[in-house]
Every structure is written in structure tokens, then in C-alpha cells.
Amino acid sequence: MDERTKSPSISGVGDRCCGCGSCAAVCPVSCLRMKPDSCGFVHPSYESGCIGCGKCAKACPVLTVGKQDRALSVTWAKTKDDGLRDRSSSGAVFGLLAKQVLDEGGAAYGAAFSGDCSAVKHVRVDSKDELDVVMRSKYVQSYVGVDVYEGVEGDLDSGKQVLFAGTACQNAGIRNYLSLKKVPMANLLLVEVICHGVPSPKLWSGWLDYVSSGVGSEVDEVNFRSKSTDWLTYSVAYFVATEKVRSDENSRDWYMRAFLQNASLRGSCLNCPAKRCCGSDLTLGDFWGVQEIHPEIVDRLGVSAVICNTEKGVAALDAVCGSLEMGPSSIEEVVPGNPSLIRSVKPYVRREEFLTDVASGMAIEDLMRKWTFEPSLKQKVRGKLSGLKRRLLG
Ligand SMILES: Cc1cc2nc3c(=O)[nH]c(=O)nc-3n(C[C@H](O)[C@H](O)[C@H](O)COP(=O)(O)OP(=O)(O)OC[C@H]3O[C@@H](n4cnc5c(N)ncnc54)[C@H](O)[C@@H]3O)c2cc1C
């Protein structure tokens, strides 16, 4: 093939790209770079020197879809360690699994804020002292760099236990990359979080600037899942030098409203390429709706839904079950409160128009005026009724 006519096979992915970065990581001649678009979502950008090997397309979860995941077991679970659960999004099953891997001298990979909290990227931790940085949900698309792909590969090559946690598309990207590199995966535990979509990194950094100017100081810590109110009505808390400077229930925080109404999500999330086919060993989520099924187990610190997709996932959960309160459940029990487990979300009706405003650089104050994301009357009534029901059930 003439050098000028070669172009990477990944070009075919177009707008369906999920931004996992596996194409750039696997390219043997490093001819792709992940670059942000006008909303901050990364996409592969061709530099030069493609040799036409096609590995980028084989690593891509959109172009190379995995086998259907099977649910070998479904449980509700919460760790007995209330401190760990308070620092997690739901039942802290991720924290327990990661501790187990670190205890065996392994490494855990998960999403962490940058020092100024303006961005989220995947990082490696290998000591329990560092575990907190990768715990808890950060509701911004996390960037998985080439260093992470190579780090997982290097750790596995050196015989370490590795836990990688992320969204379905990130799990699929890692698995495809390791398969192409022929890296043995016996020591790898892939943990997927149920994901209804990832919000725009540009909107997040703009929002954080807005919050910082409102409180008169740079916010340096964010907790998207503060349980100070309750797990079911969790709050978003912002801190400056460990002091809480602002906290709002998720339905009152404008950034969260945009996220939860599916307005700020990446396009690929509306037709997720990896849902229930990412090859993860375990799927973890909030067990929303568990209060209707098992009200006796609900408390203010939260409950996880845990789906074991492989025998390795079953064994990993077994290894930590002594530290968990848990009980049997089923996909049928999980899905009503958590449809994102099996299907992609419907977008906010004017999502594209909203994201065009975000991309144009419209100031947050103007975005908030134009896009209030106030819940509809129907949503308000539904919220009031379920609050009343919760109170009646104690
Ligand atoms: C963007 C996003 C959307 C989600 N949507 C849903 C949903 O609709 N329904 C539901 O039940 N659960 C959803 N979750 C998952 C849920 O919030 C919890 O992560 C899950 O219940 C596990 O909780 P935990 O207490 O076991 O672990 P936690 O301590 O909360 O840790 C969970 C893991 O998630 C990883 N993580 C955090 N932020 C990101 C990110 N931005 N990208 C990739 N990985 C990340 C962390 O590295 C950690 O490994 C979502 C999570 C994210 C990040």
C-alpha cells in the first residue's frame, strides 16, 4: 500500500467512539493520539506513519464487540466496615476487592481526580494508603492513558495480581488490548461499574471553576457521593483544605441534574457498545430499588448490586465474603431500579443543543439560566411519593 493511501482502520468508528483509548495504546507505531473534542471527550487523532496493521480496530470495543456476558450469580452486598462504606459510593465492594489484591502485593487501577479536581483519569495504586483516591464515583469521563494500558500489561507480565475497575467500554478496551498483546490474564480481575453514561469533561471543569469562584477559593476535593444526607438522597460535597464549603443533594446540584437527566453524556453512551458484553469478571452498582425488595437491609450507608460474570468473579467475591453482609438476588430484582445494567439510556430531548452551547464556551451562569434542568411536575410528584413511602417504611 502506498504510504499516502494508508489510514488507520479506527477511522471507521467516527462518532461512535467511546474514548477508551485502546486504539492509541495498541498501535505498534504510535500513530494515534487521543485528543479532546469541543466538549472535552477524547477521540483518536491520526498523526502519521500508519502501517495498516488493523490492530486499532481489533482493540476498539465499538468495532470489535465482545461475547455476551453471563450472570453466574447476583447478590446484594455491603461491607461490614462502615468507615469504608461511608467513603464509597454504595456497598464498598470495590474497596474490599481492591484491598484483597493489594494485600497480595498486587496493583489496583481506578479513576482518580487530578490534584485540582478539574479532570479525572485512571491511575495505578499499590498500597492501601493510596486506595481512597480511586474509590468512589467521579461523574466525569475518566481518561485512560497509554501509561495505564502499559502498566496493566507490565504488572501482569511480572506475575502481579491486578484489579482494573472502570466502565464497560474501559473494561472492554483493556481486555481487547491484552488479548492482542497476548498477555496472560489469569491474574487480572476486571471490575465494571454499572454506568448510565459519562458526562462532558469540559462541562465539569467549567462547573468546578464556577463553584470555586462562588466560594471564593479553589475547590481541592469533591465527593460526588456524600452520604451525610443519606445514600438514597446522596449529596455532592465540595471542600477547600478539608473544610466543606458547599454541599447539595444531587437533585439540587445543577451539574448533577444535567448528568442525571442525560443531557451532558457522551454520544456513544446512548448506544453503549459494551453493555453486558465487556468481558468483566464482576459488575458493581448501586442497588437502587432495594428498599422496595429488602427494606430490612437498607441503611444510610448504602447497598451494592453485585453480578458475577465469570468463575474468577465468583472466586474473588468468595474471598471477601467474610467481610460482607450479603444475600441472594437476581437480574430481575436489579433491573427495575437500575435499567442501565442492560440498556443504554434515552437522552435528554435537547441534549445536542445543550452540548452545542457547552462546546461554544457559553459561561456556566448563562448555561444555568438557559438550561435549568428542573425536574418536571411528574418527577417531583414521584420523588415526593417515594420519600413518603420511605418514611412510612421507616
Ligand atoms: C459515570 C458513572 C455512572 C454510573 N452510573 C450508575 C448507574 O446508572 N447505576 C448504578 O447502579 N451505578 C452507577 N455507577 C456506579 C456506582 O456509582 C458505583 O461506582 C458502584 O455502585 C460501585 O460502588 P462501590 O461502593 O463498590 O465502589 P466505589 O468505591 O464507589 O468505586 C467504584 C469504582 O468506580 C471507579 N470509577 C469512579 N469514577 C469513575 C469514572 N468516572 N470512570 C470509570 N470508573 C470510575 C473507581 O475507580 C472505583 O474503582 C456509575 C458510576 C460512574 C463512574
The ligand as a Tripos MOL2 file, in Angstrom:
@<TRIPOS>MOLECULE
LIG
   53    58     1     0     0
SMALL
NO_CHARGES

@<TRIPOS>ATOM
      1 C1        -20.0780    7.7020   35.2920 C.3       1 LIG1
      2 C2        -20.7110    6.6900   36.1860 C.ar      1 LIG1
      3 C3        -22.0600    6.3720   36.0510 C.ar      1 LIG1
      4 C4        -22.6500    5.4260   36.8860 C.ar      1 LIG1
      5 N1        -23.9720    5.1100   36.7070 N.ar      1 LIG1
      6 C5        -24.5300    4.1830   37.5030 C.ar      1 LIG1
      7 C6        -25.8930    3.7990   37.3440 C.ar      1 LIG1
      8 O1        -26.6020    4.3160   36.4800 O.2       1 LIG1
      9 N2        -26.3980    2.8490   38.1680 N.ar      1 LIG1
     10 C7        -25.6270    2.2460   39.1360 C.ar      1 LIG1
     11 O2        -26.1080    1.3790   39.8560 O.2       1 LIG1
     12 N3        -24.3550    2.5740   39.3050 N.ar      1 LIG1
     13 C8        -23.7820    3.5150   38.5160 C.ar      1 LIG1
     14 N4        -22.4760    3.8390   38.6930 N.ar      1 LIG1
     15 C9        -21.6620    3.0230   39.6370 C.3       1 LIG1
     16 C10       -21.8270    3.3920   41.0950 C.3       1 LIG1
     17 O3        -21.8020    4.8010   41.2340 O.3       1 LIG1
     18 C11       -20.6950    2.7910   41.9590 C.3       1 LIG1
     19 O4        -19.4550    3.0140   41.3540 O.3       1 LIG1
     20 C12       -20.8370    1.3050   42.1380 C.3       1 LIG1
     21 O5        -22.0460    1.0610   42.8180 O.3       1 LIG1
     22 C13       -19.6800    0.7060   42.9510 C.3       1 LIG1
     23 O6        -19.6820    1.2060   44.2280 O.3       1 LIG1
     24 P1        -18.6610    0.7320   45.3590 P.3       1 LIG1
     25 O7        -19.1430    1.3350   46.6200 O.co2     1 LIG1
     26 O8        -18.4920   -0.7560   45.3150 O.co2     1 LIG1
     27 O9        -17.2410    1.2660   44.9000 O.3       1 LIG1
     28 P2        -16.6140    2.7230   44.8020 P.3       1 LIG1
     29 O10       -15.6190    2.9450   45.8810 O.co2     1 LIG1
     30 O11       -17.6610    3.7120   44.6640 O.co2     1 LIG1
     31 O12       -15.7090    2.6230   43.4850 O.3       1 LIG1
     32 C14       -16.1510    2.2740   42.2740 C.3       1 LIG1
     33 C15       -15.0960    2.2210   41.1900 C.3       1 LIG1
     34 O13       -15.5550    3.0830   40.1680 O.3       1 LIG1
     35 C16       -14.4310    3.6500   39.5220 C.3       1 LIG1
     36 N5        -14.7940    4.9430   38.9540 N.ar      1 LIG1
     37 C17       -15.1050    6.0670   39.6240 C.ar      1 LIG1
     38 N6        -15.3450    7.0590   38.7590 N.ar      1 LIG1
     39 C18       -15.1510    6.5630   37.5180 C.ar      1 LIG1
     40 C19       -15.2140    7.1130   36.2090 C.ar      1 LIG1
     41 N7        -15.5150    8.3820   36.0040 N.pl3     1 LIG1
     42 N8        -14.9700    6.3020   35.1680 N.ar      1 LIG1
     43 C20       -14.6390    4.9990   35.3530 C.ar      1 LIG1
     44 N9        -14.5530    4.4220   36.5730 N.ar      1 LIG1
     45 C21       -14.8180    5.2000   37.6420 C.ar      1 LIG1
     46 C22       -13.4350    3.8530   40.6650 C.3       1 LIG1
     47 O14       -12.1390    3.8420   40.1630 O.3       1 LIG1
     48 C23       -13.6950    2.6580   41.5340 C.3       1 LIG1
     49 O15       -12.8160    1.6890   41.0760 O.3       1 LIG1
     50 C24       -21.8700    4.7920   37.8840 C.ar      1 LIG1
     51 C25       -20.5180    5.1250   38.0340 C.ar      1 LIG1
     52 C26       -19.9430    6.0560   37.1990 C.ar      1 LIG1
     53 C27       -18.4750    6.3800   37.3690 C.3       1 LIG1
@<TRIPOS>BOND
     1     1     2 1
     2     2     3 ar
     3     2    52 ar
     4     3     4 ar
     5     4     5 ar
     6     4    50 ar
     7     5     6 ar
     8     6     7 ar
     9     6    13 1
    10     7     8 2
    11     7     9 ar
    12     9    10 ar
    13    10    11 2
    14    10    12 ar
    15    12    13 ar
    16    13    14 ar
    17    14    15 1
    18    14    50 ar
    19    15    16 1
    20    16    17 1
    21    16    18 1
    22    18    19 1
    23    18    20 1
    24    20    21 1
    25    20    22 1
    26    22    23 1
    27    23    24 1
    28    24    25 2
    29    24    26 1
    30    24    27 1
    31    27    28 1
    32    28    29 2
    33    28    30 1
    34    28    31 1
    35    31    32 1
    36    32    33 1
    37    33    34 1
    38    33    48 1
    39    34    35 1
    40    35    36 1
    41    35    46 1
    42    36    37 ar
    43    36    45 ar
    44    37    38 ar
    45    38    39 ar
    46    39    40 ar
    47    39    45 ar
    48    40    41 1
    49    40    42 ar
    50    42    43 ar
    51    43    44 ar
    52    44    45 ar
    53    46    47 1
    54    46    48 1
    55    48    49 1
    56    50    51 ar
    57    51    52 ar
    58    52    53 1
@<TRIPOS>SUBSTRUCTURE
     1 LIG1         1 GROUP 0 **** ****
